[in-house]
């Protein structure tokens, strides 16, 4: 039996994006609070930690989106057709005009 890679369901993607956003921001703020407590400054390092956490979040999200977009593109080309976000091949062809229910006909929107 061939082993299949798990698909990215909406719940899994939401959990991953939540972690990608929360960890760097919280880490930066907590590190800023600790450094502010040691040095005796009030908001200086908290704001700096938040800025660094935001930058890390942006770069991490960009990498996450780029790698998953590339993976979906390669799966689509390997399957020879459209791949749905769940990773399954779609049976509907984009230009099909057979008048079947659920499929728009040419000239209608």
LUMKOLRO-61580 format. One record per atom (N, C-alpha, C): residue number from 1; residue in one letter; atom name; x, y, z. Coordinates in pm, whole numbers, plus 50000, padded with zeros to 5 digits. Layout:
<nodes>
{resi=NUM resn=a name=CA u=X v=Y w=Z}
...
</nodes>
This chain:
<nodes>
{resi=1 resn=x name=N u=50083 v=49883 w=50000}
{resi=1 resn=x name=CA u=50000 v=50000 w=50000}
{resi=1 resn=x name=C u=50089 v=50125 w=50000}
{resi=2 resn=x name=N u=50065 v=50214 w=49909}
{resi=2 resn=x name=CA u=50146 v=50335 w=49899}
{resi=2 resn=x name=C u=50111 v=50431 w=50012}
{resi=3 resn=x name=N u=50215 v=50488 w=50071}
{resi=3 resn=x name=CA u=50193 v=50583 w=50180}
{resi=3 resn=x name=C u=50165 v=50721 w=50121}
{resi=4 resn=x name=N u=50054 v=50783 w=50166}
{resi=4 resn=x name=CA u=50018 v=50914 w=50117}
{resi=4 resn=x name=C u=50050 v=51018 w=50222}
{resi=5 resn=x name=N u=50092 v=51134 w=50176}
{resi=5 resn=x name=CA u=50118 v=51246 w=50266}
{resi=5 resn=x name=C u=49984 v=51302 w=50313}
{resi=6 resn=x name=N u=49977 v=51340 w=50440}
{resi=6 resn=x name=CA u=49853 v=51393 w=50492}
{resi=6 resn=x name=C u=49819 v=51524 w=50423}
{resi=7 resn=x name=N u=49690 v=51542 w=50398}
{resi=7 resn=x name=CA u=49645 v=51664 w=50333}
{resi=7 resn=x name=C u=49636 v=51776 w=50436}
{resi=8 resn=x name=N u=49634 v=51897 w=50385}
{resi=8 resn=x name=CA u=49622 v=52014 w=50470}
{resi=8 resn=x name=C u=49476 v=52052 w=50479}
{resi=9 resn=x name=N u=49409 v=52004 w=50581}
{resi=9 resn=x name=CA u=49271 v=52041 w=50607}
{resi=9 resn=x name=C u=49267 v=52180 w=50669}
{resi=10 resn=x name=N u=49151 v=52243 w=50667}
{resi=10 resn=x name=CA u=49140 v=52378 w=50721}
{resi=10 resn=x name=C u=49182 v=52389 w=50868}
{resi=11 resn=x name=N u=49147 v=52291 w=50948}
{resi=11 resn=x name=CA u=49183 v=52296 w=51089}
{resi=11 resn=x name=C u=49333 v=52286 w=51112}
{resi=12 resn=x name=N u=49397 v=52202 w=51033}
{resi=12 resn=x name=CA u=49542 v=52186 w=51046}
{resi=12 resn=x name=C u=49615 v=52313 w=51002}
{resi=13 resn=x name=N u=49572 v=52372 w=50894}
{resi=13 resn=x name=CA u=49635 v=52495 w=50846}
{resi=13 resn=x name=C u=49615 v=52607 w=50948}
{resi=14 resn=x name=N u=49493 v=52617 w=51003}
{resi=14 resn=x name=CA u=49466 v=52719 w=51103}
{resi=14 resn=x name=C u=49555 v=52700 w=51225}
{resi=15 resn=x name=N u=49574 v=52578 w=51269}
{resi=15 resn=x name=CA u=49661 v=52552 w=51384}
{resi=15 resn=x name=C u=49805 v=52589 w=51354}
{resi=16 resn=x name=N u=49853 v=52557 w=51234}
{resi=16 resn=x name=CA u=49990 v=52589 w=51199}
{resi=16 resn=x name=C u=50011 v=52740 w=51190}
{resi=17 resn=x name=N u=49917 v=52811 w=51130}
{resi=17 resn=x name=CA u=49930 v=52955 w=51118}
{resi=17 resn=x name=C u=49922 v=53021 w=51256}
{resi=18 resn=x name=N u=49837 v=52969 w=51344}
{resi=18 resn=x name=CA u=49828 v=53022 w=51479}
{resi=18 resn=x name=C u=49962 v=53008 w=51552}
{resi=19 resn=x name=N u=50024 v=52894 w=51538}
{resi=19 resn=x name=CA u=50155 v=52872 w=51601}
{resi=19 resn=x name=C u=50259 v=52964 w=51540}
{resi=20 resn=x name=N u=50257 v=52978 w=51408}
{resi=20 resn=x name=CA u=50354 v=53063 w=51340}
{resi=20 resn=x name=C u=50342 v=53208 w=51384}
{resi=21 resn=x name=N u=50220 v=53253 w=51412}
{resi=21 resn=x name=CA u=50200 v=53393 w=51453}
{resi=21 resn=x name=C u=50225 v=53408 w=51603}
{resi=22 resn=x name=N u=50176 v=53316 w=51684}
{resi=22 resn=x name=CA u=50180 v=53334 w=51830}
{resi=22 resn=x name=C u=50320 v=53315 w=51889}
{resi=23 resn=x name=N u=50392 v=53214 w=51847}
{resi=23 resn=x name=CA u=50521 v=53186 w=51910}
{resi=23 resn=x name=C u=50622 v=53300 w=51899}
{resi=24 resn=x name=N u=50649 v=53353 w=51781}
{resi=24 resn=x name=CA u=50748 v=53462 w=51776}
{resi=24 resn=x name=C u=50702 v=53588 w=51849}
{resi=25 resn=x name=N u=50573 v=53621 w=51840}
{resi=25 resn=x name=CA u=50525 v=53741 w=51908}
{resi=25 resn=x name=C u=50533 v=53726 w=52059}
{resi=26 resn=x name=N u=50484 v=53614 w=52111}
{resi=26 resn=x name=CA u=50492 v=53592 w=52256}
{resi=26 resn=x name=C u=50637 v=53579 w=52303}
{resi=27 resn=x name=N u=50718 v=53512 w=52226}
{resi=27 resn=x name=CA u=50859 v=53498 w=52261}
{resi=27 resn=x name=C u=50929 v=53633 w=52267}
{resi=28 resn=x name=N u=50902 v=53719 w=52171}
{resi=28 resn=x name=CA u=50962 v=53852 w=52170}
{resi=28 resn=x name=C u=50916 v=53938 w=52287}
{resi=29 resn=x name=N u=50786 v=53931 w=52318}
{resi=29 resn=x name=CA u=50733 v=54011 w=52429}
{resi=29 resn=x name=C u=50786 v=53959 w=52563}
{resi=30 resn=x name=N u=50789 v=53828 w=52583}
{resi=30 resn=x name=CA u=50839 v=53772 w=52709}
{resi=30 resn=x name=C u=50988 v=53803 w=52725}
{resi=31 resn=x name=N u=51065 v=53787 w=52619}
{resi=31 resn=x name=CA u=51207 v=53820 w=52626}
{resi=31 resn=x name=C u=51225 v=53969 w=52657}
{resi=32 resn=x name=N u=51142 v=54054 w=52597}
{resi=32 resn=x name=CA u=51149 v=54197 w=52626}
{resi=32 resn=x name=C u=51115 v=54229 w=52770}
{resi=33 resn=x name=N u=51015 v=54161 w=52826}
{resi=33 resn=x name=CA u=50980 v=54182 w=52966}
{resi=33 resn=x name=C u=51094 v=54142 w=53059}
{resi=34 resn=x name=N u=51157 v=54030 w=53029}
{resi=34 resn=x name=CA u=51269 v=53983 w=53112}
{resi=34 resn=x name=C u=51384 v=54083 w=53104}
{resi=35 resn=x name=N u=51419 v=54125 w=52985}
{resi=35 resn=x name=CA u=51531 v=54218 w=52969}
{resi=35 resn=x name=C u=51497 v=54353 w=53032}
{resi=36 resn=x name=N u=51372 v=54398 w=53016}
{resi=36 resn=x name=CA u=51331 v=54523 w=53081}
{resi=36 resn=x name=C u=51338 v=54512 w=53233}
{resi=37 resn=x name=N u=51305 v=54397 w=53288}
{resi=37 resn=x name=CA u=51314 v=54377 w=53433}
{resi=37 resn=x name=C u=51458 v=54379 w=53482}
{resi=38 resn=x name=N u=51547 v=54325 w=53402}
{resi=38 resn=x name=CA u=51689 v=54321 w=53441}
{resi=38 resn=x name=C u=51751 v=54460 w=53431}
{resi=39 resn=x name=N u=51721 v=54531 w=53323}
{resi=39 resn=x name=CA u=51786 v=54661 w=53299}
{resi=39 resn=x name=C u=51713 v=54777 w=53365}
{resi=40 resn=x name=N u=51590 v=54759 w=53405}
{resi=40 resn=x name=CA u=51515 v=54867 w=53470}
{resi=40 resn=x name=C u=51447 v=54962 w=53373}
{resi=41 resn=x name=N u=51449 v=54933 w=53246}
{resi=41 resn=x name=CA u=51376 v=55016 w=53149}
{resi=41 resn=x name=C u=51234 v=54964 w=53141}
{resi=42 resn=x name=N u=51141 v=55053 w=53106}
{resi=42 resn=x name=CA u=51002 v=55008 w=53107}
{resi=42 resn=x name=C u=50956 v=54949 w=52974}
{resi=43 resn=x name=N u=50930 v=55025 w=52869}
{resi=43 resn=x name=CA u=50873 v=54959 w=52751}
{resi=43 resn=x name=C u=50973 v=54935 w=52638}
{resi=44 resn=x name=N u=51099 v=54969 w=52658}
{resi=44 resn=x name=CA u=51197 v=54968 w=52548}
{resi=44 resn=x name=C u=51213 v=54830 w=52486}
{resi=45 resn=x name=N u=51247 v=54731 w=52566}
{resi=45 resn=x name=CA u=51276 v=54599 w=52510}
{resi=45 resn=x name=C u=51149 v=54521 w=52477}
{resi=46 resn=x name=N u=51038 v=54553 w=52541}
{resi=46 resn=x name=CA u=50911 v=54489 w=52506}
{resi=46 resn=x name=C u=50873 v=54528 w=52363}
{resi=47 resn=x name=N u=50884 v=54655 w=52332}
{resi=47 resn=x name=CA u=50851 v=54703 w=52198}
{resi=47 resn=x name=C u=50950 v=54647 w=52097}
{resi=48 resn=x name=N u=51077 v=54644 w=52133}
{resi=48 resn=x name=CA u=51179 v=54586 w=52043}
{resi=48 resn=x name=C u=51152 v=54437 w=52020}
{resi=49 resn=x name=N u=51118 v=54364 w=52126}
{resi=49 resn=x name=CA u=51088 v=54222 w=52113}
{resi=49 resn=x name=C u=50964 v=54198 w=52028}
{resi=50 resn=x name=N u=50865 v=54287 w=52041}
{resi=50 resn=x name=CA u=50745 v=54275 w=51958}
{resi=50 resn=x name=C u=50778 v=54301 w=51811}
{resi=51 resn=x name=N u=50863 v=54398 w=51785}
{resi=51 resn=x name=CA u=50903 v=54427 w=51646}
{resi=51 resn=x name=C u=50981 v=54310 w=51586}
{resi=52 resn=x name=N u=51072 v=54255 w=51663}
{resi=52 resn=x name=CA u=51149 v=54140 w=51614}
{resi=52 resn=x name=C u=51057 v=54019 w=51594}
{resi=53 resn=x name=N u=50964 v=53997 w=51686}
{resi=53 resn=x name=CA u=50867 v=53888 w=51673}
{resi=53 resn=x name=C u=50780 v=53904 w=51550}
{resi=54 resn=x name=N u=50741 v=54028 w=51520}
{resi=54 resn=x name=CA u=50661 v=54054 w=51400}
{resi=54 resn=x name=C u=50741 v=54024 w=51274}
{resi=55 resn=x name=N u=50868 v=54063 w=51272}
{resi=55 resn=x name=CA u=50953 v=54036 w=51156}
{resi=55 resn=x name=C u=50971 v=53885 w=51137}
{resi=56 resn=x name=N u=50996 v=53814 w=51246}
{resi=56 resn=x name=CA u=51011 v=53668 w=51236}
{resi=56 resn=x name=C u=50881 v=53604 w=51187}
{resi=57 resn=x name=N u=50767 v=53653 w=51236}
{resi=57 resn=x name=CA u=50637 v=53600 w=51193}
{resi=57 resn=x name=C u=50617 v=53620 w=51044}
{resi=58 resn=x name=N u=50647 v=53739 w=50994}
{resi=58 resn=x name=CA u=50631 v=53768 w=50851}
{resi=58 resn=x name=C u=50717 v=53675 w=50768}
{resi=59 resn=x name=N u=50843 v=53657 w=50807}
{resi=59 resn=x name=CA u=50933 v=53571 w=50730}
{resi=59 resn=x name=C u=50890 v=53425 w=50737}
{resi=60 resn=x name=N u=50844 v=53380 w=50853}
{resi=60 resn=x name=CA u=50801 v=53242 w=50871}
{resi=60 resn=x name=C u=50674 v=53214 w=50791}
{resi=61 resn=x name=N u=50578 v=53307 w=50793}
{resi=61 resn=x name=CA u=50455 v=53290 w=50714}
{resi=61 resn=x name=C u=50485 v=53288 w=50565}
{resi=62 resn=x name=N u=50576 v=53375 w=50523}
{resi=62 resn=x name=CA u=50613 v=53378 w=50381}
{resi=62 resn=x name=C u=50671 v=53244 w=50338}
{resi=63 resn=x name=N u=50758 v=53187 w=50419}
{resi=63 resn=x name=CA u=50816 v=53056 w=50389}
{resi=63 resn=x name=C u=50709 v=52947 w=50389}
{resi=64 resn=x name=N u=50618 v=52951 w=50486}
{resi=64 resn=x name=CA u=50510 v=52853 w=50495}
{resi=64 resn=x name=C u=50423 v=52856 w=50371}
{resi=65 resn=x name=N u=50386 v=52976 w=50328}
{resi=65 resn=x name=CA u=50299 v=52989 w=50210}
{resi=65 resn=x name=C u=50374 v=52944 w=50084}
{resi=66 resn=x name=N u=50499 v=52985 w=50071}
{resi=66 resn=x name=CA u=50576 v=52950 w=49950}
{resi=66 resn=x name=C u=50597 v=52799 w=49939}
{resi=67 resn=x name=N u=50632 v=52733 w=50048}
{resi=67 resn=x name=CA u=50657 v=52589 w=50040}
{resi=67 resn=x name=C u=50529 v=52511 w=50013}
{resi=68 resn=x name=N u=50418 v=52552 w=50073}
{resi=68 resn=x name=CA u=50293 v=52480 w=50049}
{resi=68 resn=x name=C u=50236 v=52509 w=49912}
{resi=69 resn=x name=N u=50255 v=52630 w=49861}
{resi=69 resn=x name=CA u=50211 v=52660 w=49725}
{resi=69 resn=x name=C u=50290 v=52577 w=49624}
{resi=70 resn=x name=N u=50421 v=52565 w=49647}
{resi=70 resn=x name=CA u=50503 v=52484 w=49558}
{resi=70 resn=x name=C u=50463 v=52337 w=49565}
{resi=71 resn=x name=N u=50430 v=52288 w=49686}
{resi=71 resn=x name=CA u=50388 v=52150 w=49701}
{resi=71 resn=x name=C u=50256 v=52124 w=49628}
{resi=72 resn=x name=N u=50162 v=52217 w=49642}
{resi=72 resn=x name=CA u=50033 v=52200 w=49574}
{resi=72 resn=x name=C u=50048 v=52206 w=49423}
{resi=73 resn=x name=N u=50136 v=52294 w=49374}
{resi=73 resn=x name=CA u=50161 v=52301 w=49230}
{resi=73 resn=x name=C u=50222 v=52171 w=49178}
{resi=74 resn=x name=N u=50318 v=52115 w=49253}
{resi=74 resn=x name=CA u=50381 v=51992 w=49206}
{resi=74 resn=x name=C u=50284 v=51875 w=49211}
{resi=75 resn=x name=N u=50196 v=51870 w=49313}
{resi=75 resn=x name=CA u=50095 v=51765 w=49318}
{resi=75 resn=x name=C u=49997 v=51778 w=49203}
{resi=76 resn=x name=N u=49963 v=51901 w=49168}
{resi=76 resn=x name=CA u=49869 v=51925 w=49058}
{resi=76 resn=x name=C u=49928 v=51879 w=48925}
{resi=77 resn=x name=N u=50054 v=51912 w=48903}
{resi=77 resn=x name=CA u=50115 v=51873 w=48776}
{resi=77 resn=x name=C u=50141 v=51722 w=48771}
{resi=78 resn=x name=N u=50171 v=51660 w=48885}
{resi=78 resn=x name=CA u=50194 v=51516 w=48889}
{resi=78 resn=x name=C u=50064 v=51439 w=48866}
{resi=79 resn=x name=N u=49953 v=51494 w=48916}
{resi=79 resn=x name=CA u=49824 v=51428 w=48900}
{resi=79 resn=x name=C u=49767 v=51451 w=48761}
{resi=80 resn=x name=N u=49817 v=51550 w=48692}
{resi=80 resn=x name=CA u=49769 v=51579 w=48558}
{resi=80 resn=x name=C u=49636 v=51650 w=48556}
{resi=81 resn=x name=N u=49598 v=51707 w=48664}
{resi=81 resn=x name=CA u=49470 v=51777 w=48670}
{resi=81 resn=x name=C u=49467 v=51870 w=48789}
{resi=82 resn=x name=N u=49350 v=51921 w=48815}
{resi=82 resn=x name=CA u=49334 v=52014 w=48927}
{resi=82 resn=x name=C u=49334 v=51936 w=49058}
{resi=83 resn=x name=N u=49408 v=51987 w=49156}
{resi=83 resn=x name=CA u=49410 v=51926 w=49288}
{resi=83 resn=x name=C u=49338 v=52019 w=49382}
{resi=84 resn=x name=N u=49243 v=51964 w=49454}
{resi=84 resn=x name=CA u=49168 v=52045 w=49550}
{resi=84 resn=x name=C u=49256 v=52071 w=49672}
{resi=85 resn=x name=N u=49221 v=52169 w=49756}
{resi=85 resn=x name=CA u=49303 v=52197 w=49874}
{resi=85 resn=x name=C u=49319 v=52078 w=49968}
{resi=86 resn=x name=N u=49228 v=51982 w=49963}
{resi=86 resn=x name=CA u=49242 v=51864 w=50048}
{resi=86 resn=x name=C u=49342 v=51764 w=49991}
{resi=87 resn=x name=N u=49393 v=51792 w=49872}
{resi=87 resn=x name=CA u=49493 v=51705 w=49812}
{resi=87 resn=x name=C u=49434 v=51601 w=49719}
{resi=88 resn=x name=N u=49303 v=51598 w=49701}
{resi=88 resn=x name=CA u=49239 v=51501 w=49612}
{resi=88 resn=x name=C u=49221 v=51562 w=49474}
{resi=89 resn=x name=N u=49233 v=51478 w=49375}
{resi=89 resn=x name=CA u=49217 v=51527 w=49238}
{resi=89 resn=x name=C u=49070 v=51555 w=49209}
{resi=90 resn=x name=N u=49047 v=51666 w=49145}
{resi=90 resn=x name=CA u=48910 v=51705 w=49109}
{resi=90 resn=x name=C u=48872 v=51637 w=48979}
{resi=91 resn=x name=N u=48747 v=51588 w=48971}
{resi=91 resn=x name=CA u=48699 v=51524 w=48849}
{resi=91 resn=x name=C u=48645 v=51625 w=48749}
{resi=92 resn=x name=N u=48611 v=51742 w=48797}
{resi=92 resn=x name=CA u=48553 v=51844 w=48708}
{resi=92 resn=x name=C u=48665 v=51915 w=48634}
{resi=93 resn=x name=N u=48652 v=51922 w=48503}
{resi=93 resn=x name=CA u=48750 v=51997 w=48427}
{resi=93 resn=x name=C u=48703 v=52142 w=48420}
{resi=94 resn=x name=N u=48797 v=52238 w=48426}
{resi=94 resn=x name=CA u=48758 v=52377 w=48435}
{resi=94 resn=x name=C u=48677 v=52429 w=48317}
{resi=95 resn=x name=N u=48698 v=52377 w=48197}
{resi=95 resn=x name=CA u=48629 v=52431 w=48080}
{resi=95 resn=x name=C u=48512 v=52346 w=48034}
{resi=96 resn=x name=N u=48464 v=52258 w=48118}
{resi=96 resn=x name=CA u=48359 v=52165 w=48078}
{resi=96 resn=x name=C u=48226 v=52239 w=48060}
{resi=97 resn=x name=N u=48159 v=52209 w=47948}
{resi=97 resn=x name=CA u=48032 v=52275 w=47918}
{resi=97 resn=x name=C u=47933 v=52170 w=47867}
{resi=98 resn=x name=N u=47895 v=52079 w=47957}
{resi=98 resn=x name=CA u=47801 v=51975 w=47915}
{resi=98 resn=x name=C u=47661 v=51998 w=47971}
{resi=99 resn=x name=N u=47640 v=52109 w=48040}
{resi=99 resn=x name=CA u=47508 v=52142 w=48091}
{resi=99 resn=x name=C u=47466 v=52060 w=48210}
{resi=100 resn=x name=N u=47560 v=51988 w=48272}
{resi=100 resn=x name=CA u=47525 v=51906 w=48388}
{resi=100 resn=x name=C u=47493 v=51996 w=48507}
{resi=101 resn=x name=N u=47410 v=51946 w=48600}
{resi=101 resn=x name=CA u=47373 v=52028 w=48715}
{resi=101 resn=x name=C u=47497 v=52066 w=48796}
{resi=102 resn=x name=N u=47499 v=52189 w=48843}
{resi=102 resn=x name=CA u=47609 v=52238 w=48924}
{resi=102 resn=x name=C u=47723 v=52295 w=48842}
{resi=103 resn=x name=N u=47721 v=52273 w=48713}
{resi=103 resn=x name=CA u=47824 v=52328 w=48627}
{resi=103 resn=x name=C u=47767 v=52443 w=48547}
{resi=104 resn=x name=N u=47826 v=52560 w=48553}
{resi=104 resn=x name=CA u=47775 v=52672 w=48474}
{resi=104 resn=x name=C u=47794 v=52648 w=48325}
{resi=105 resn=x name=N u=47699 v=52689 w=48247}
{resi=105 resn=x name=CA u=47712 v=52676 w=48103}
{resi=105 resn=x name=C u=47777 v=52801 w=48047}
{resi=106 resn=x name=N u=47825 v=52792 w=47927}
{resi=106 resn=x name=CA u=47893 v=52906 w=47865}
{resi=106 resn=x name=C u=47797 v=53024 w=47854}
{resi=107 resn=x name=N u=47844 v=53140 w=47891}
{resi=107 resn=x name=CA u=47764 v=53262 w=47878}
{resi=107 resn=x name=C u=47679 v=53292 w=47999}
{resi=108 resn=x name=N u=47677 v=53204 w=48099}
{resi=108 resn=x name=CA u=47599 v=53233 w=48220}
{resi=108 resn=x name=C u=47693 v=53249 w=48337}
{resi=109 resn=x name=N u=47654 v=53326 w=48433}
{resi=109 resn=x name=CA u=47736 v=53347 w=48553}
{resi=109 resn=x name=C u=47650 v=53338 w=48673}
</nodes>
